[in-house]
Amino acid sequence: MPSSGRCLAVLILLLPCAPALAGPWPRAEKGMFLSLSDERDRDGNNYIGLYGEYGLTGRETLGFELGHTNVGETSAIFWLQHGLEPIGENRFALSLGLGMIQRDGILMPVGQAGADWGRGFGGVLNGGWMSLETRVKVAGTTEDEQDFQELEPSAFNYLTAEVTSKADLTLGLHATDRTMFINQLRLEQREDTGFSSKIATSVVHDLIGPAKIELGLITPISGPDEEAVKVGTWLEF
């Protein structure tokens, strides 16, 4: 792990309310969140994604993600999340999603199931939150592995595996009224490339009205991934 990425990760972990992304917190009824982001790594691979959430009720949130990679995949997935009864300060949610992936002009189905936990905290700066989000994603397959032999190992991170299990542990805080720091440990087990882990650190700052800007660094700890940068915009209504 590069020393610069390690130092930044440690700094944010030491920094002392719910996050903008829902996690286990349902979006407010008729509330909306949109995010457009671009992630690029050192090998030149990139993923452009449009992510959204809409609050159907006080407990149900409808979400979607549309994505495109430079390694030949376009995806669309929609999910419904249900918030469970809180236990003290702890929040829980379950979700199910369905979608499609297009690769080499061929469509294949994809489904996912998720379970989330989270809680907010105060007493440090302007407060913050912790959350654990888990996902299992299963996709159809249409390709021969030989078709991808010329790809760099890191490129497979930008393609959907037949079976993927993920766990994201997040620590976020409101450093000021206009700035959030978000630090995330990402663990992933893929059927094709095995286990990988990385730390994603982001700074989110208010612009004008409902608009925010996100700047982030993704640093691999283990696995074939390369260091990447992320730039995004958020809109929250």
Secondary structure, DSSP 4 states (H G I P E B T S, - for coil): --HHHHHHHHHHHH-----SS-TTSPPPTT-EEEEEEEEEETTS-EEEEEEEEEE-SSSEEEEEEEEEETTSEEEEEEEEEEEPPPBTTBEEEEEEEEEEEEETTEEEEEEEEEEEEEEEE-SSTT-EEEEEEEEEEEE-----GGGGTTS-GGGGGGS--SEEEEEEEEEEEESSSSEEEEEEEEEEEETTTEEEEEEEEEEEEE-STTEEEEEEEEEEEESS---EEEEEEEEE-
